[in-house]
């Protein structure tokens, strides 16, 4: 077996952003595993595509749908006419599916009755760049708040407009802190913790709130990201010879120095 290559950067790897839809799934799996090991016996952490919330206002029951729809289309059986044994036997074509959006998953922490306690959202490029997806995500944020659900938002996408529950002004100059975390606790609805993350910085270990009587559990974002990079073998997929997108000059120089030091870019 080939040796798994480590993430060459101390924090977020910019070259993972173009692969984010696949990174998203593995990151959430490793994050869920960390959280599950710390939960009280009567809680569970799940990676889900749909969330059912009974809101606190007017006993409204809300269902947040996944960000992908699969629709079966009609098809006609066809007869195989190729020059092989069994010619003339009717063969059904595969079902055609229409994909509206990439699947967006999140981590749900639920109790034994299935009630949602905390939602952990790993933001996607569509959340930050597509107007329809942004509007849908904004509605989801409101639904969490109305349902009394703790919300943890993790943004490791540098491009696009900020969409945290907390005002982005609390994150300083966004161009200087492209990533961040926002934690909103249902028992403290008038405030949220905003934590900016610089390009060069190690991803933090963050507190995940549960019920008011439970102590926080913790999620090490760097561990989840590094596992996603190594076990996804992204070192075999990434071309480090050029940047994944336009970067500030300072960051271009820094990434160039890191990659040369790690032997991933030629020293000139």
ABEGO torsion letter per residue (X at the ends): XBBBBBBABABBBAAAAAAAAAAAAAAAAAAAAAAAAABBAABBBBBBABBBBBBABGGBBBBBBBABBBBBBBBBBBBBABBBBGBGBBBBBBBBBBBABBBBBBBBBBBAAGBBABBBBBBBAAAAABAAAAAAAAAAAAAAAAAGBBBBBBBABABEBBABABBAAAAEBAAABABBBBBBBAABAABBBBBBBBAABBBBBBBBBBBAABBBBBBBAAAAAAAAAAAAGAAAABBAABBABBBBAAAAAAAAAAAAAAGABBBX
